[in-house]
């Protein structure tokens, strides 16, 4: 007894052999155009159609397989090129953003009479009790303790420690910071104190001064540190207590301290200082 696999194999071989014989004979014109040829053709045609379709299907699967293999080999290279392209795109975006910030600095520097030294932020104080940052310019670039630190949006803080190539800046939002300021419209004067957040207090403003939310607070220049007219923030809340002499005013800073990457340090020109101060002989006289 033959097994099923053997019978199936014999059938496939017989089918292929018959197709081959019919195709060969038909192509050579050996069979006469009689009823026998028509019967043979009718008998073989369905099998031949299935055979042709099977060959086509197998060929398509085989091509798809090789295409998949080639694609799998190409995938690491494509991923590598895509990663490089994404890196270049990201670099272009960063350069564009940096150029935007530098253009703001250039326009801002044109308006300032002082010499401005550009510096990059290289570190921040992790302590929750202090609001400071580290910049990559120091005494070698002419920086000294007490100099104001600015950006085009407004006041950042003040230099509190200087090394050869680095400096520490106390931010305006620190509790130990104070900036003499005034309301831009009414010129009402007060002191901006930090609250360790983006909200600062505008203190010592007399209750008689009428201040509205949204009004801009700018530096007065009277503290001898920050130039006059620099933006500090705008009024967001006002509390008037009839039993107190001063108002309780809260302002939101113009500068986003969490996203600072570059700053400007206002450095006084020694030549201009010497020209402004009288000679010792004149003072003695």
C-alpha positions as CSV (number, residue, x, y, z in Angstrom):
1,X,0.0,0.0,0.0
2,X,1.2,3.4,-0.9
3,X,1.2,6.2,1.6
4,X,-0.7,9.4,1.1
5,X,2.5,11.4,0.6
6,X,3.7,8.9,-2.0
7,X,0.4,9.1,-3.9
8,X,0.5,13.0,-3.7
9,X,4.0,13.0,-5.0
10,X,3.2,10.6,-7.9
11,X,0.2,12.8,-8.8
12,X,2.3,16.0,-8.9
13,X,4.9,14.3,-11.0
14,X,2.3,12.9,-13.4
15,X,0.6,16.4,-13.6
16,X,3.9,18.1,-14.4
17,X,4.8,15.4,-17.0
18,X,1.5,15.6,-18.8
19,X,1.7,19.5,-18.9
20,X,5.2,19.3,-20.3
21,X,4.2,16.8,-23.0
22,X,1.1,18.7,-24.1
23,X,3.0,22.0,-24.2
24,X,5.9,20.5,-26.1
25,X,3.7,18.7,-28.6
26,X,1.4,21.7,-29.1
27,X,4.3,24.0,-29.6
28,X,5.7,21.8,-32.4
29,X,2.3,21.3,-34.1
30,X,2.6,17.4,-33.8
31,X,-0.9,16.7,-32.7
32,X,-3.4,17.1,-35.5
33,X,-6.3,19.4,-35.1
34,X,-8.7,16.5,-34.2
35,X,-11.1,15.7,-31.4
36,X,-8.4,14.0,-29.5
37,X,-6.4,17.2,-29.3
38,X,-9.4,19.2,-28.2
39,X,-10.2,16.6,-25.5
40,X,-6.6,16.5,-24.3
41,X,-6.6,20.3,-24.2
42,X,-9.9,20.5,-22.3
43,X,-8.6,17.9,-19.8
44,X,-5.2,19.6,-19.2
45,X,-6.3,23.3,-19.4
46,X,-7.7,23.5,-15.8
47,X,-4.6,21.8,-14.3
48,X,-2.4,24.0,-16.5
49,X,-4.1,27.1,-15.2
50,X,-3.7,26.1,-11.6
51,X,-0.1,25.2,-12.3
52,X,0.6,28.6,-13.9
53,X,-1.0,30.5,-11.1
54,X,0.9,28.4,-8.6
55,X,4.2,29.2,-10.3
56,X,3.2,32.9,-10.4
57,X,2.3,32.9,-6.8
58,X,5.5,31.1,-5.8
59,X,7.5,33.6,-7.9
60,X,5.8,36.5,-6.2
61,X,6.4,35.1,-2.7
62,X,10.0,34.4,-3.6
63,X,10.6,38.0,-4.8
64,X,8.9,39.4,-1.7
65,X,11.1,37.2,0.4
66,X,14.3,38.5,-1.2
67,X,12.9,42.1,-1.0
68,X,12.3,41.6,2.7
69,X,15.8,40.3,3.2
70,X,17.3,43.2,1.3
71,X,15.2,45.6,3.3
72,X,16.3,44.0,6.6
73,X,19.9,44.4,5.6
74,X,19.3,48.0,4.6
75,X,17.4,48.9,7.8
76,X,20.4,49.6,10.1
77,X,22.0,51.9,7.5
78,X,18.7,53.7,7.0
79,X,18.2,54.1,10.8
80,X,21.8,55.4,11.1
81,X,21.2,58.0,8.3
82,X,17.9,59.0,9.8
83,X,19.5,59.5,13.2
84,X,22.2,61.7,11.6
85,X,19.6,63.7,9.8
86,X,17.5,64.2,12.9
87,X,20.7,65.3,14.8
88,X,21.4,67.9,12.0
89,X,17.8,69.2,12.1
90,X,18.0,69.5,15.9
91,X,21.3,71.3,15.7
92,X,19.8,73.7,13.1
93,X,16.9,74.4,15.4
94,X,19.2,75.1,18.3
95,X,21.4,77.4,16.2
96,X,18.3,79.3,15.0
97,X,17.1,79.8,18.6
98,X,20.5,80.9,19.7
99,X,20.7,83.4,16.8
100,X,17.3,84.8,17.8
101,X,18.5,85.3,21.4
102,X,21.8,86.9,20.2
103,X,20.0,89.2,17.8
104,X,17.9,90.4,20.8
105,X,21.1,90.9,22.7
106,X,22.7,92.9,19.9
107,X,19.7,95.2,19.6
108,X,19.6,95.6,23.4
109,X,23.3,96.4,23.5
110,X,22.9,99.1,20.9
111,X,20.6,100.9,23.3
112,X,22.9,100.6,26.3
113,X,25.7,103.1,27.1
114,X,27.5,100.6,29.2
115,X,29.8,97.8,27.9
116,X,27.9,94.5,28.0
117,X,29.7,91.2,28.3
118,X,27.8,88.2,27.0
119,X,28.0,85.0,29.1
120,X,26.5,81.5,29.0
121,X,24.7,80.0,32.0
122,X,26.7,76.9,33.0
123,X,25.1,76.0,36.3
124,X,22.3,76.6,38.8
125,X,22.2,76.4,42.5
126,X,20.2,73.2,43.4
127,X,19.4,74.5,46.9
128,X,15.8,75.6,47.4
129,X,17.0,78.4,49.8
130,X,19.1,80.3,47.2
131,X,18.4,81.5,43.7
132,X,21.7,81.7,42.0
133,X,23.4,80.6,38.7
134,X,26.9,80.3,37.4
135,X,28.1,82.0,34.2
136,X,31.3,81.3,32.2
137,X,32.8,84.8,32.5
138,X,34.8,86.2,35.3
139,X,37.6,88.5,36.3
140,X,39.5,87.7,33.1
141,X,36.6,89.3,31.1
142,X,36.5,92.3,33.4
143,X,33.7,91.2,35.7
144,X,33.7,92.3,39.3
145,X,31.4,91.8,42.3
146,X,28.2,94.0,42.3
147,X,27.8,94.3,38.5
148,X,24.2,94.0,37.1
149,X,23.2,91.1,35.0
150,X,20.6,91.6,32.3
151,X,18.8,90.1,29.3
152,X,16.8,91.9,26.6
153,X,13.6,91.1,28.6
154,X,14.8,92.9,31.7
155,X,16.7,92.5,35.0
156,X,18.2,89.1,35.9
157,X,20.3,89.8,39.0
158,X,23.6,90.8,40.3
159,X,27.1,89.4,40.4
160,X,28.0,88.3,44.0
161,X,31.2,86.3,43.5
162,X,33.9,86.3,40.9
163,X,36.7,83.9,39.9
164,X,39.1,84.0,37.0
165,X,36.8,82.5,34.4
166,X,33.5,82.1,36.3
167,X,31.0,84.2,38.3
168,X,28.0,83.6,40.5
169,X,24.9,85.6,40.0
170,X,22.3,86.2,42.6
171,X,18.9,86.3,40.8
172,X,16.4,89.0,41.4
173,X,13.9,86.3,42.6
174,X,16.1,85.4,45.6
175,X,14.9,86.6,49.0
176,X,18.2,88.4,49.6
177,X,17.8,90.4,46.4
178,X,16.5,94.0,46.3
179,X,16.0,96.4,43.3
180,X,15.0,100.0,43.6
181,X,12.1,100.4,41.2
182,X,9.2,102.5,40.2
183,X,5.9,102.2,38.3
184,X,6.5,103.2,34.7
185,X,3.4,105.3,34.3
186,X,2.8,107.0,37.6
187,X,6.5,106.9,38.7
188,X,5.5,105.6,42.2
189,X,8.6,104.3,43.9
190,X,9.3,101.1,45.8
191,X,11.6,98.2,46.3
192,X,11.3,94.9,44.5
193,X,12.1,91.9,46.8
194,X,12.4,88.3,45.7
195,X,10.2,85.5,47.0
196,X,12.1,82.5,45.7
197,X,9.6,82.2,42.8
198,X,8.7,84.0,39.6
199,X,6.5,86.3,41.7
200,X,8.2,89.2,43.6
201,X,7.0,91.7,46.1
202,X,6.9,95.4,45.3
203,X,7.3,96.9,48.8
204,X,7.2,100.3,50.4
205,X,4.8,101.8,47.9
206,X,2.7,104.5,49.6
207,X,-1.1,103.8,49.9
208,X,-1.9,107.1,48.3
209,X,-0.3,105.9,45.0
210,X,-3.0,104.4,42.8
211,X,-1.6,101.4,41.0
212,X,-3.5,99.1,38.6
213,X,-2.9,95.4,37.7
214,X,-0.9,95.1,34.5
215,X,1.2,98.2,35.1
216,X,4.9,97.8,34.3
217,X,7.6,98.1,37.0
218,X,11.0,99.3,35.9
219,X,14.3,99.9,37.6
220,X,14.8,103.4,39.0
221,X,18.6,103.6,38.8
222,X,18.8,105.0,42.3
223,X,20.4,101.9,43.8
224,X,23.6,102.5,41.9
225,X,23.5,98.9,40.5
226,X,20.9,98.6,37.8
227,X,20.6,101.2,35.0
228,X,17.4,103.2,34.9
229,X,14.4,102.0,32.9
230,X,15.1,98.3,32.7
231,X,11.9,96.1,32.9
232,X,11.4,94.1,36.0
233,X,7.8,92.8,35.9
234,X,4.2,93.8,35.8
235,X,1.6,94.1,38.6
236,X,-0.6,91.0,39.1
237,X,-2.1,91.6,42.6
238,X,-2.7,94.6,44.9
239,X,-3.7,94.4,48.6
240,X,-4.6,97.7,50.3
241,X,-4.8,97.6,54.1
242,X,-6.2,100.8,55.6
243,X,-4.3,100.2,58.8
244,X,-0.9,100.2,57.1
245,X,1.1,102.9,55.4
246,X,2.2,100.9,52.4
247,X,0.5,98.7,49.9
248,X,1.2,94.9,49.4
249,X,1.8,94.5,45.6
250,X,2.8,91.3,43.8
251,X,4.5,91.4,40.4
252,X,5.4,88.8,37.9
253,X,8.9,89.0,36.5
254,X,9.4,89.7,32.8
255,X,12.3,87.3,32.7
256,X,11.7,83.5,32.6
257,X,14.5,82.4,34.9
258,X,13.9,78.7,34.2
259,X,14.9,79.0,30.6
260,X,17.9,81.4,30.8
261,X,20.8,80.2,28.7
262,X,22.7,83.4,28.0
263,X,22.9,86.7,29.9
264,X,24.6,90.1,29.6
265,X,26.8,91.6,32.3
266,X,27.0,95.4,32.4
267,X,30.6,96.4,32.8
268,X,31.5,100.0,33.4
269,X,34.3,101.3,31.2
270,X,37.3,102.3,33.3
271,X,38.2,105.1,30.9
272,X,34.7,106.6,31.2
273,X,35.0,106.4,35.0
274,X,38.4,108.1,35.0
275,X,37.0,110.9,32.8
276,X,34.0,111.4,35.0
277,X,36.0,111.6,38.2
278,X,38.0,114.8,38.9
279,X,41.7,114.7,39.3
280,X,43.1,114.6,42.9
281,X,44.7,118.0,42.4
282,X,41.4,119.6,41.7
283,X,39.8,117.9,44.7
284,X,42.6,119.2,47.0
285,X,42.1,122.7,45.8
